[in-house]
Amino acid sequence: MDRGTAPRSRCARIAAFISSRCDSSVTALDRTTQSERLLRAEPCRAYWGMRMLLVPRAGHVDLLDLPWHEPLEAWESVRLVEVPRGIGRHVVRFVDYSGTLFALKELSPELAAREYRLLRELGRRRVAAVDAVGIVSERAGSDSEALLDVLLTRYLDFSLPYRLALARRLEPDQLARLLDAFAQLLVRLHLSGFFWGDCSLSNALFRRDAGELAAYLVDAETGELHTRLSDGQRGYDLEIAEENVLGELLDVAAELGEPGAAAESLAAEIPARYERLWAELTAEAEFRSGEVTTLDDRLRKLAELGFDAGEVEIVESDGAYRLRLEPKVMEPGHHRRRLLRLTGLDAQENQARRLLADLDDFRQRSLEETLPPPSETAAVGRWLAEVFEPAIAAVPRELYGKRDAPQLYHELLEHRWYLSERAGHEVTLQEAVADYAESVLRRLPDERTVLTDVDPRDGESPQEGRVS
């Protein structure tokens, strides 16, 4: 036998064996590629070097200038930055490539491949989670000792860990927004058939969303994907969430020197908030023949909640009909998708709702003032060229890191309303932009990429956030 081909044949046999034994939690949904399956194989470091699996994207970097042959904790690189995060079980570092940040987490080969597949599948289903960028496997140190694999994810721009989202204050309104966003994330994950297993504020990031917050999953290590979740699985996730959030709120209260008596009742609100939204989305409706408005009303209510129904089921029973909506075919992001289709702007759900309202107002005025009335496409083009883009462009460039464009436009509209109320007459958007940039925006902390001078590996909570 040719010794030059023996190692490759052995590795191929191992890869084929392991790839045939899918993780039971993702069997029905596993769409892994051949390259991903090879990551499950026992490392063949004696014959091959490091292996890197990356998801190609526009503006992609190859990350080859990083010290992959050292343990992640020992890295020294000019690309390393410190980002505030929750306490975790694994070493996590962050690197900066021209303002784009990537999170690197050391895991065993099995856990790294599993979390990568889960995040990729959640991305395909458009669930709010960080983007998996790749896996670096079969690493070895200078002494040929095997090193753990590294999972790479893209840092979520304009996102905040829960402590910074709360602005280090247990202020009731902001706490309510945070808990609402967290409960909504749980609902969206469960609708997609995802069992989290480690639900906590530390394992989520939060983005501003037109006066509300939107939550994103950042850690899927303990997750499982199923065709659908049982009531028991959903209930267990809620128990975990309540317990973890209670501990996190008590930690924040202790840091601030405030009493933690309210933490237990606040944590208990998460199941209640979750169940209210779950019932709104999955409740059955009964109607009789000829009551066609029932279906329209149900779909309209879903749209108000930011969901679309992929399909509905109508079942005849005792001379009446029952309208059922399958949770697994519900798609969140009703307003986001409409805004993206019309304008190409990618926004959070409430941001999209606000921008669409402004766009609809602009179009209505155009219908009244222009003959012949402009088409929807023409009105959208005019709104972008005459209203939205000039407003964003009027903000000084050095302030762009304060807010993303949709959130900034929402806040400009809010500020314009405030100035108009104070002045007793309508203030132009241009006047509102100039005043807001200097009197409000310039004083706000940057949020595009929140960095800290505290090493996240020491288990301490960062005291300040900054952007560089």
Secondary structure as GFF3:
##gff-version 3
##sequence-region A 1 468
A	DSSP	alpha_helix	6	19	.	.	.	ID=ss1
A	DSSP	three_ten_helix	24	29	.	.	.	ID=ss2
A	DSSP	alpha_helix	34	38	.	.	.	ID=ss3
A	DSSP	beta_strand	51	54	.	.	.	ID=ss4
A	DSSP	three_ten_helix	72	74	.	.	.	ID=ss5
A	DSSP	beta_strand	80	81	.	.	.	ID=ss6
A	DSSP	beta_strand	92	97	.	.	.	ID=ss7
A	DSSP	beta_strand	100	107	.	.	.	ID=ss8
A	DSSP	alpha_helix	109	124	.	.	.	ID=ss9
A	DSSP	beta_strand	132	137	.	.	.	ID=ss10
A	DSSP	beta_strand	149	154	.	.	.	ID=ss11
A	DSSP	beta_strand	159	160	.	.	.	ID=ss12
A	DSSP	alpha_helix	162	165	.	.	.	ID=ss13
A	DSSP	alpha_helix	172	191	.	.	.	ID=ss14
A	DSSP	beta_strand	194	195	.	.	.	ID=ss15
A	DSSP	three_ten_helix	201	203	.	.	.	ID=ss16
A	DSSP	beta_strand	204	209	.	.	.	ID=ss17
A	DSSP	beta_strand	212	217	.	.	.	ID=ss18
A	DSSP	beta_strand	224	225	.	.	.	ID=ss19
A	DSSP	alpha_helix	231	256	.	.	.	ID=ss20
A	DSSP	alpha_helix	261	282	.	.	.	ID=ss21
A	DSSP	beta_strand	285	287	.	.	.	ID=ss22
A	DSSP	alpha_helix	293	304	.	.	.	ID=ss23
A	DSSP	beta_strand	307	309	.	.	.	ID=ss24
A	DSSP	beta_strand	312	317	.	.	.	ID=ss25
A	DSSP	beta_strand	320	325	.	.	.	ID=ss26
A	DSSP	three_ten_helix	327	329	.	.	.	ID=ss27
A	DSSP	beta_strand	330	332	.	.	.	ID=ss28
A	DSSP	alpha_helix	334	343	.	.	.	ID=ss29
A	DSSP	alpha_helix	349	369	.	.	.	ID=ss30
A	DSSP	alpha_helix	376	383	.	.	.	ID=ss31
A	DSSP	pi_helix	384	388	.	.	.	ID=ss32
A	DSSP	alpha_helix	389	393	.	.	.	ID=ss33
A	DSSP	three_ten_helix	397	399	.	.	.	ID=ss34
A	DSSP	alpha_helix	405	423	.	.	.	ID=ss35
A	DSSP	alpha_helix	429	439	.	.	.	ID=ss36
A	DSSP	three_ten_helix	441	443	.	.	.	ID=ss37
A	DSSP	three_ten_helix	456	458	.	.	.	ID=ss38
###
